[in-house]
Amino acid sequence: MNAFQLAPFLLIFPAIGVLFNGLVGRRFVEADAKSGEKWSGWFASTMAILAFIVAAMLFFSLRSNEFHAEAVKMFDWFNIPSANFYIPWTIQVDTLSVAMMLVVTGVGSLIHIYAIGYMHGDPDFSRFFAYLNLFLFFMLILVSGSTYLMLFVGWEGVGLCSYLLIGFWFDRIDEQGKAMNADAGRKAFIANRVGDLAMILAM
């Protein structure tokens, strides 16, 4: 198999992590906190590490291909045959995108592993890791998309995940009675919407 054909797994692995922790991760933690956290945290971390391995394989394949860019089509996102109009969902594999894939998945894997200990004992342990995998998923769309539309989807997803992670402990109140984390999340969300306007104008 051509290693470039593995490119879709960059997105598939984090998506699997999101589904696992989003659907069943909490049940594992509630059934047995100690083993449940291990299952939840290490499953999400393994998905991030596997995505890093795929990115590394793409790098070596790109190098053996004399760094000639490849576009790996996954499916047609919009397709209107009568109008001869279609927008493919395609992963761009070139030096810039692969470099960013390695950074995103490499640093992301380390953050996942660190968070296993950092989030120990939190009642929403699995929800946090679902958000982390989702952040990784959208970040990879952002850096690997071959069209402006994919870039925009990735950007919007990263903005959403920033809001979810910054405001993760939304119910915590400071000494003045303010929900500081929820407020910080809203500020980040509004700032990203300003960025949306600039990006749309640029597109």
Backbone as JSON, one array per atom type, in Angstrom:
{
  "sequence": "MNAFQLAPFLLIFPAIGVLFNGLVGRRFVEADAKSGEKWSGWFASTMAILAFIVAAMLFFSLRSNEFHAEAVKMFDWFNIPSANFYIPWTIQVDTLSVAMMLVVTGVGSLIHIYAIGYMHGDPDFSRFFAYLNLFLFFMLILVSGSTYLMLFVGWEGVGLCSYLLIGFWFDRIDEQGKAMNADAGRKAFIANRVGDLAMILAM",
  "N": [[0.84, -1.2, 0.0], [0.51, 2.22, -0.85], [1.97, 4.69, 1.12], [0.87, 7.22, 1.2], [-1.81, 6.78, 0.98], [-2.62, 6.34, 3.51], [-3.19, 8.72, 4.66], [-5.91, 9.61, 5.28], [-6.29, 8.44, 7.79], [-5.18, 10.14, 9.59], [-7.22, 11.82, 10.36], [-9.19, 10.01, 11.02], [-8.35, 8.51, 13.29], [-8.27, 10.42, 15.58], [-11.01, 11.03, 15.48], [-12.21, 8.62, 16.18], [-11.37, 8.5, 18.82], [-12.81, 10.65, 19.89], [-15.46, 9.71, 19.6], [-15.38, 7.42, 21.23], [-14.79, 8.4, 23.88], [-16.79, 10.28, 24.05], [-19.15, 8.81, 23.91], [-19.0, 6.37, 25.45], [-16.98, 6.61, 27.31], [-17.43, 7.93, 29.8], [-19.0, 6.09, 31.14], [-17.2, 4.05, 31.71], [-15.53, 5.38, 33.53], [-17.33, 6.01, 35.59], [-18.07, 3.46, 36.42], [-15.71, 2.3, 37.42], [-13.48, 4.25, 38.79], [-10.61, 4.37, 38.81], [-9.56, 2.41, 36.92], [-11.19, 3.14, 34.83], [-10.42, 5.77, 34.22], [-7.9, 5.23, 33.21], [-8.52, 3.74, 30.91], [-10.02, 5.65, 29.47], [-8.26, 7.92, 29.28], [-5.86, 6.81, 28.19], [-6.79, 5.63, 25.87], [-7.6, 7.84, 24.33], [-5.1, 9.11, 24.18], [-3.63, 7.19, 22.8], [-4.87, 7.26, 20.3], [-4.04, 9.79, 19.48], [-1.27, 9.39, 19.36], [-1.13, 7.41, 17.37], [-1.99, 8.94, 15.21], [0.19, 10.63, 15.03], [2.14, 8.79, 14.24], [1.19, 8.14, 11.7], [1.53, 10.64, 10.48], [4.33, 10.78, 10.55], [4.96, 8.66, 8.85], [3.93, 9.68, 6.48], [5.7, 11.77, 6.12], [8.15, 10.43, 5.6], [7.41, 9.08, 3.29], [6.93, 11.23, 1.63], [9.48, 12.27, 1.47], [10.82, 10.18, 0.16], [9.56, 10.43, -2.2], [10.76, 12.53, -3.34], [9.89, 14.91, -2.29], [7.66, 15.77, -3.69], [4.46, 17.08, -3.9], [1.39, 15.55, -2.83], [-2.07, 14.93, -3.32], [-4.59, 13.63, -1.48], [-7.57, 12.27, -2.02], [-10.57, 11.98, -0.2], [-13.42, 11.96, -0.28], [-16.22, 13.28, -2.2], [-17.37, 16.26, -1.14], [-19.35, 18.25, -1.72], [-21.43, 17.72, -4.46], [-22.63, 18.29, -7.57], [-23.62, 17.0, -10.28], [-25.03, 17.82, -12.61], [-24.47, 20.48, -12.86], [-21.83, 20.39, -13.09], [-20.31, 20.78, -10.79], [-18.36, 20.42, -7.99], [-16.99, 19.82, -4.74], [-14.21, 18.52, -3.43], [-13.24, 16.53, -0.58], [-10.2, 16.67, 0.4], [-6.98, 15.68, 1.38], [-4.07, 17.49, 1.7], [-0.8, 16.7, 1.02], [2.14, 17.89, 1.56], [5.33, 19.58, 1.99], [4.95, 21.69, 3.86], [2.39, 21.14, 5.02], [2.81, 18.56, 6.09], [4.86, 19.07, 7.91], [3.46, 20.65, 9.77], [1.53, 18.78, 10.52], [3.13, 16.95, 11.93], [3.97, 18.55, 14.07], [1.5, 19.23, 15.29], [0.37, 16.68, 15.94], [2.48, 15.54, 17.37], [3.09, 17.32, 19.57], [0.5, 17.4, 20.51], [0.09, 14.73, 21.32], [1.82, 14.55, 23.53], [0.59, 16.39, 25.24], [-1.84, 15.09, 25.67], [-0.95, 12.8, 27.08], [0.2, 13.98, 29.37], [-2.07, 15.14, 30.45], [-3.48, 13.02, 31.5], [-2.58, 12.48, 34.12], [-2.89, 15.06, 35.16], [-5.64, 15.55, 35.08], [-6.63, 13.71, 36.8], [-9.05, 12.28, 38.89], [-11.03, 14.1, 38.29], [-14.49, 14.63, 37.81], [-15.47, 14.88, 35.24], [-13.7, 13.63, 33.53], [-13.58, 11.99, 31.16], [-14.99, 13.57, 29.35], [-13.29, 15.73, 29.02], [-11.15, 14.55, 27.62], [-12.45, 13.8, 25.32], [-12.92, 16.32, 24.24], [-10.25, 17.1, 23.83], [-9.34, 15.26, 21.86], [-11.11, 16.02, 19.86], [-10.26, 18.62, 19.39], [-7.72, 18.09, 18.33], [-8.52, 16.74, 16.02], [-9.87, 18.77, 14.5], [-7.79, 20.61, 14.26], [-6.02, 19.21, 12.65], [-7.52, 19.04, 10.31], [-7.46, 21.73, 9.68], [-4.71, 22.19, 9.07], [-4.21, 20.42, 7.03], [-6.04, 20.57, 4.99], [-7.0, 20.87, 1.57], [-8.44, 22.8, 0.35], [-9.97, 26.1, 0.57], [-12.38, 25.97, 1.88], [-12.19, 23.66, 3.48], [-10.13, 24.55, 5.11], [-11.49, 26.61, 6.42], [-13.48, 25.19, 7.79], [-11.86, 23.71, 9.54], [-10.74, 25.84, 10.98], [-13.02, 26.96, 12.22], [-13.77, 24.77, 13.79], [-11.56, 24.51, 15.5], [-11.82, 26.91, 16.86], [-14.25, 26.45, 18.2], [-13.5, 24.28, 19.86], [-11.54, 25.51, 21.4], [-13.11, 27.25, 22.88], [-14.65, 25.34, 24.3], [-12.67, 24.02, 25.81], [-11.32, 26.07, 27.23], [-13.43, 27.03, 28.74], [-13.97, 24.79, 30.27], [-14.25, 24.12, 33.03], [-16.75, 25.41, 33.68], [-18.52, 25.86, 35.73], [-17.22, 26.79, 37.94], [-16.71, 29.23, 40.43], [-15.38, 32.45, 41.16], [-13.89, 34.5, 43.82], [-15.39, 36.78, 43.72], [-17.81, 35.97, 42.92], [-18.12, 35.44, 40.25], [-18.33, 33.57, 37.21], [-15.53, 32.65, 36.22], [-14.13, 30.99, 34.38], [-16.07, 30.38, 32.47], [-16.57, 32.95, 31.53], [-14.06, 33.54, 30.4], [-14.01, 31.66, 28.36], [-16.11, 32.6, 26.74], [-15.03, 35.06, 25.94], [-12.86, 34.2, 24.41], [-14.26, 32.9, 22.4], [-15.65, 35.02, 21.17], [-13.47, 36.54, 20.27], [-12.45, 34.81, 18.34], [-14.52, 34.9, 16.5], [-14.19, 37.42, 15.45], [-11.85, 36.97, 14.1], [-12.89, 35.23, 12.23], [-14.32, 36.91, 10.49], [-12.24, 38.35, 9.27], [-10.94, 36.25, 7.98], [-12.92, 35.32, 6.19], [-13.18, 37.57, 4.55], [-10.64, 37.55, 3.44], [-10.73, 35.17, 2.01]],
  "CA": [[0.0, 0.0, 0.0], [1.19, 3.51, -0.86], [1.8, 5.32, 2.43], [0.01, 8.39, 1.06], [-3.2, 6.35, 1.15], [-2.9, 6.31, 4.95], [-3.47, 10.09, 5.1], [-7.21, 9.77, 5.95], [-6.25, 7.98, 9.18], [-4.87, 11.31, 10.41], [-8.49, 12.32, 10.88], [-10.0, 8.9, 11.53], [-7.94, 8.13, 14.65], [-8.84, 11.32, 16.58], [-12.47, 10.93, 15.46], [-12.54, 7.43, 16.97], [-11.19, 8.89, 20.22], [-13.96, 11.5, 20.26], [-16.64, 8.86, 19.72], [-15.23, 6.53, 22.39], [-14.95, 9.14, 25.13], [-18.06, 10.98, 24.06], [-20.29, 7.9, 24.03], [-18.9, 5.33, 26.48], [-15.9, 6.87, 28.26], [-17.95, 8.28, 31.12], [-19.49, 4.86, 31.79], [-16.03, 3.37, 32.26], [-15.06, 6.13, 34.7], [-18.32, 5.88, 36.66], [-18.06, 2.07, 36.9], [-14.49, 2.12, 38.21], [-12.76, 5.49, 38.51], [-9.18, 4.17, 38.55], [-9.36, 1.75, 35.62], [-11.93, 3.91, 33.83], [-9.58, 6.88, 33.79], [-6.83, 4.68, 32.37], [-9.11, 3.42, 29.61], [-10.41, 6.88, 28.8], [-7.09, 8.74, 28.98], [-4.9, 6.16, 27.31], [-7.4, 5.43, 24.55], [-7.48, 9.12, 23.63], [-3.68, 9.34, 23.92], [-3.21, 6.25, 21.75], [-5.36, 7.79, 19.02], [-3.16, 10.91, 19.11], [0.03, 8.81, 19.0], [-1.29, 6.77, 16.06], [-2.03, 10.01, 14.22], [1.58, 11.07, 14.87], [2.83, 7.77, 13.45], [0.76, 8.33, 10.31], [2.2, 11.85, 10.0], [5.73, 10.43, 10.32], [5.0, 7.83, 7.64], [3.73, 10.58, 5.35], [6.95, 12.51, 5.93], [9.14, 9.57, 4.94], [6.93, 8.83, 1.93], [7.15, 12.47, 0.89], [10.92, 12.38, 1.22], [11.17, 9.2, -0.87], [8.94, 10.92, -3.44], [11.5, 13.75, -3.66], [9.1, 16.03, -1.77], [6.59, 16.18, -4.61], [3.2, 17.1, -3.17], [0.32, 14.62, -3.2], [-3.4, 15.26, -2.82], [-5.29, 12.37, -1.22], [-9.01, 12.53, -1.97], [-11.35, 11.09, 0.65], [-14.76, 11.87, -0.87], [-16.75, 14.54, -2.7], [-18.17, 16.87, -0.1], [-20.51, 18.73, -2.47], [-21.34, 17.19, -5.82], [-23.8, 18.56, -8.39], [-23.18, 16.59, -11.63], [-25.68, 18.57, -13.69], [-23.8, 21.79, -12.97], [-20.38, 20.12, -13.13], [-19.78, 21.46, -9.62], [-18.09, 19.55, -6.85], [-15.93, 20.22, -3.83], [-13.69, 17.3, -2.82], [-12.58, 16.56, 0.74], [-8.89, 16.17, 0.01], [-5.86, 15.98, 2.28], [-2.89, 17.94, 0.99], [0.43, 16.18, 1.63], [3.33, 18.57, 1.06], [6.3, 19.82, 3.07], [4.38, 22.55, 4.89], [1.31, 20.47, 5.74], [3.36, 17.45, 6.88], [5.57, 19.66, 9.05], [2.46, 21.03, 10.76], [0.94, 17.54, 11.04], [4.04, 16.4, 12.93], [3.93, 19.42, 15.25], [0.19, 19.11, 15.93], [0.19, 15.35, 16.54], [3.56, 15.29, 18.34], [2.81, 18.1, 20.79], [-0.81, 16.96, 21.0], [0.25, 13.45, 22.03], [2.43, 14.85, 24.83], [-0.44, 17.03, 26.06], [-2.78, 14.03, 26.06], [-0.33, 11.96, 28.11], [0.33, 14.79, 30.58], [-3.4, 15.41, 31.0], [-3.99, 11.85, 32.24], [-2.3, 12.74, 35.52], [-3.4, 16.37, 35.54], [-7.1, 15.5, 35.23], [-6.98, 12.6, 37.69], [-10.06, 12.56, 39.9], [-12.07, 15.02, 37.83], [-15.7, 13.88, 37.44], [-15.69, 14.97, 33.79], [-12.44, 13.18, 32.94], [-13.75, 11.51, 29.78], [-15.42, 14.7, 28.52], [-12.09, 16.51, 28.71], [-10.37, 13.88, 26.58], [-13.22, 13.91, 24.08], [-12.63, 17.66, 23.71], [-8.86, 17.12, 23.34], [-9.31, 14.56, 20.58], [-11.85, 16.84, 18.9], [-9.36, 19.73, 19.06], [-6.71, 17.52, 17.44], [-9.21, 16.44, 14.76], [-10.09, 19.99, 13.72], [-6.5, 21.2, 13.95], [-5.48, 18.47, 11.5], [-8.26, 19.52, 9.13], [-6.96, 23.08, 9.41], [-3.36, 22.2, 8.48], [-4.08, 19.47, 5.92], [-7.07, 20.78, 3.97], [-6.51, 21.32, 0.26], [-9.32, 23.88, -0.14], [-10.27, 27.13, 1.55], [-13.53, 25.54, 2.65], [-11.68, 22.78, 4.52], [-9.4, 25.42, 6.03], [-12.46, 27.33, 7.23], [-14.09, 24.2, 8.7], [-10.87, 23.45, 10.58], [-10.63, 27.05, 11.8], [-14.22, 27.04, 13.05], [-13.71, 23.69, 14.77], [-10.55, 24.86, 16.5], [-12.42, 27.96, 17.69], [-15.23, 25.8, 19.08], [-12.8, 23.49, 20.87], [-10.91, 26.46, 22.32], [-14.2, 27.68, 23.77], [-15.02, 24.22, 25.18], [-11.58, 23.69, 26.73], [-11.09, 27.2, 28.13], [-14.55, 27.08, 29.67], [-14.28, 23.42, 30.7], [-14.79, 24.19, 34.4], [-17.64, 26.57, 33.57], [-19.32, 26.03, 36.94], [-16.39, 27.29, 39.04], [-16.97, 30.63, 40.74], [-14.27, 33.08, 41.87], [-14.25, 35.13, 45.09], [-16.37, 37.84, 43.47], [-19.06, 35.35, 42.49], [-18.19, 35.38, 38.79], [-17.92, 32.31, 36.57], [-14.36, 33.15, 35.5], [-13.79, 30.14, 33.24], [-17.12, 30.58, 31.47], [-16.32, 34.27, 30.94], [-12.87, 33.43, 29.55], [-14.42, 30.92, 27.17], [-16.9, 33.5, 25.89], [-14.12, 36.05, 25.35], [-12.11, 33.51, 23.35], [-15.2, 32.63, 21.3], [-15.89, 36.29, 20.48], [-12.24, 36.89, 19.56], [-12.38, 33.96, 17.15], [-15.5, 35.36, 15.52], [-13.55, 38.55, 14.77], [-10.94, 36.33, 13.15], [-13.72, 34.67, 11.15], [-14.62, 37.97, 9.53], [-11.02, 38.62, 8.5], [-10.67, 35.1, 7.1], [-13.92, 35.32, 5.12], [-12.81, 38.64, 3.63], [-9.44, 37.12, 2.73], [-11.11, 34.11, 1.08]],
  "C": [[0.88, 1.25, 0.0], [0.91, 4.22, 0.46], [0.92, 6.56, 2.36], [-1.46, 8.03, 1.26], [-3.6, 6.27, 2.63], [-3.31, 7.68, 5.47], [-4.84, 10.25, 5.77], [-7.2, 9.35, 7.41], [-5.79, 9.09, 10.13], [-6.12, 11.84, 11.08], [-9.32, 11.22, 11.53], [-9.65, 8.56, 12.97], [-8.47, 9.1, 15.71], [-10.37, 11.25, 16.64], [-12.94, 9.72, 16.27], [-12.42, 7.75, 18.45], [-12.34, 9.74, 20.72], [-15.2, 10.64, 20.5], [-16.57, 7.98, 20.97], [-15.5, 7.28, 23.68], [-16.28, 9.88, 25.2], [-19.25, 10.08, 24.33], [-20.19, 6.94, 25.22], [-17.83, 5.61, 27.53], [-16.38, 7.14, 29.67], [-18.45, 7.04, 31.87], [-18.33, 4.09, 32.41], [-15.58, 4.05, 33.55], [-16.03, 5.97, 35.87], [-18.34, 4.47, 37.24], [-16.87, 1.81, 37.81], [-13.57, 3.28, 37.88], [-11.31, 5.25, 38.1], [-8.94, 3.55, 37.18], [-10.07, 2.51, 34.5], [-11.13, 5.08, 33.3], [-8.45, 6.4, 32.88], [-7.35, 4.37, 30.97], [-9.39, 4.69, 28.82], [-9.19, 7.69, 28.35], [-6.14, 8.1, 27.98], [-5.49, 5.84, 25.95], [-7.27, 6.7, 23.72], [-6.03, 9.4, 23.25], [-3.17, 8.43, 22.81], [-3.67, 6.72, 20.38], [-4.48, 8.95, 18.54], [-1.8, 10.39, 18.66], [-0.04, 8.13, 17.63], [-1.35, 7.8, 14.94], [-0.62, 10.55, 13.97], [2.37, 10.08, 14.03], [2.46, 7.89, 11.97], [1.45, 9.56, 9.7], [3.67, 11.57, 9.7], [5.88, 9.59, 9.06], [4.8, 8.68, 6.38], [4.99, 11.38, 5.06], [7.97, 11.67, 5.17], [8.71, 9.23, 3.51], [7.15, 10.06, 1.05], [8.62, 12.63, 0.54], [11.35, 11.4, 0.12], [10.59, 9.58, -2.23], [9.56, 12.24, -3.89], [10.69, 15.01, -3.35], [8.12, 16.62, -2.79], [5.25, 16.04, -3.88], [2.21, 16.08, -3.73], [-0.99, 15.13, -2.6], [-4.2, 13.96, -2.7], [-6.78, 12.66, -1.03], [-9.71, 11.49, -1.11], [-12.75, 10.88, 0.07], [-15.14, 13.24, -1.43], [-17.71, 15.1, -1.66], [-19.48, 17.41, -0.69], [-20.35, 18.25, -3.9], [-22.66, 17.42, -6.55], [-23.42, 18.25, -9.84], [-23.77, 17.44, -12.75], [-25.03, 19.93, -13.92], [-22.29, 21.64, -13.06], [-19.67, 20.84, -11.97], [-19.56, 20.45, -8.5], [-16.95, 20.11, -6.03], [-15.43, 18.95, -3.14], [-13.15, 17.55, -1.41], [-11.24, 15.87, 0.53], [-7.83, 16.61, 1.0], [-4.63, 16.32, 1.45], [-1.64, 17.44, 1.73], [1.6, 16.85, 0.93], [4.22, 18.91, 2.25], [5.71, 20.65, 4.2], [3.32, 21.81, 5.71], [1.84, 19.33, 6.61], [4.13, 17.97, 8.08], [4.59, 20.04, 10.15], [1.74, 19.81, 11.34], [1.81, 16.95, 12.15], [4.02, 17.22, 14.21], [2.62, 19.21, 16.01], [0.03, 17.77, 16.64], [1.26, 15.05, 17.59], [3.31, 16.01, 19.65], [1.47, 17.67, 21.38], [-0.74, 15.66, 21.77], [0.83, 13.67, 23.42], [1.42, 15.5, 25.77], [-1.45, 16.01, 26.54], [-2.21, 13.21, 27.22], [-0.22, 12.71, 29.43], [-1.03, 14.97, 31.26], [-3.98, 14.23, 31.76], [-3.78, 12.04, 33.73], [-2.92, 14.04, 36.01], [-4.9, 16.33, 35.85], [-7.56, 14.39, 36.17], [-7.99, 13.04, 38.76], [-11.16, 13.52, 39.47], [-13.3, 14.22, 37.39], [-16.0, 13.89, 35.94], [-14.43, 14.6, 33.01], [-12.6, 12.82, 31.46], [-14.2, 12.64, 28.85], [-14.23, 15.55, 28.1], [-11.3, 15.87, 27.57], [-11.13, 13.81, 25.25], [-12.97, 15.26, 23.42], [-11.21, 17.73, 23.14], [-8.74, 16.44, 21.99], [-10.03, 15.36, 19.49], [-11.0, 18.03, 18.45], [-8.29, 19.26, 18.06], [-7.31, 17.26, 16.05], [-9.36, 17.7, 13.9], [-8.78, 20.69, 13.38], [-5.86, 20.52, 12.74], [-6.22, 18.81, 10.22], [-7.72, 20.88, 8.7], [-5.63, 23.06, 8.65], [-3.24, 21.31, 7.25], [-5.08, 19.7, 4.79], [-6.5, 21.35, 2.68], [-7.35, 22.45, -0.32], [-9.55, 24.9, 0.97], [-11.45, 26.72, 2.43], [-13.11, 24.59, 3.78], [-10.91, 23.58, 5.57], [-10.37, 26.13, 6.97], [-13.16, 26.4, 8.22], [-13.13, 23.91, 9.86], [-10.74, 24.62, 11.53], [-11.82, 27.17, 12.75], [-14.21, 25.97, 14.14], [-12.71, 23.97, 15.87], [-11.09, 25.95, 17.43], [-13.43, 27.39, 18.67], [-14.54, 25.04, 20.2], [-12.06, 24.37, 21.87], [-11.92, 26.94, 23.35], [-14.54, 26.58, 24.77], [-13.94, 23.93, 26.21], [-11.3, 24.82, 27.71], [-12.2, 27.28, 29.18], [-14.93, 25.72, 30.24], [-14.88, 23.39, 32.1], [-15.71, 25.41, 34.49], [-18.41, 26.86, 34.85], [-18.51, 26.53, 38.13], [-16.57, 28.8, 39.19], [-15.78, 31.21, 41.51], [-14.79, 33.78, 43.13], [-15.3, 36.22, 44.93], [-17.7, 37.29, 42.96], [-19.22, 35.27, 40.98], [-17.71, 34.02, 38.27], [-16.74, 32.63, 35.64], [-14.02, 32.31, 34.27], [-14.81, 30.29, 32.11], [-16.93, 31.92, 30.76], [-15.13, 34.23, 29.99], [-13.19, 32.7, 28.26], [-15.21, 31.78, 26.21], [-16.01, 34.53, 25.2], [-13.33, 35.43, 24.2], [-13.01, 33.26, 22.14], [-15.46, 33.89, 20.49], [-14.66, 36.71, 19.68], [-12.09, 36.07, 18.28], [-13.38, 34.38, 16.08], [-14.98, 36.59, 14.77], [-12.57, 38.02, 13.73], [-11.68, 35.72, 11.98], [-13.97, 35.7, 10.06], [-13.42, 38.26, 8.64], [-10.72, 37.48, 7.53], [-11.65, 35.06, 5.93], [-13.59, 36.39, 4.08], [-11.59, 38.24, 2.8], [-9.76, 36.05, 1.69], [-11.83, 34.68, -0.13]]
}
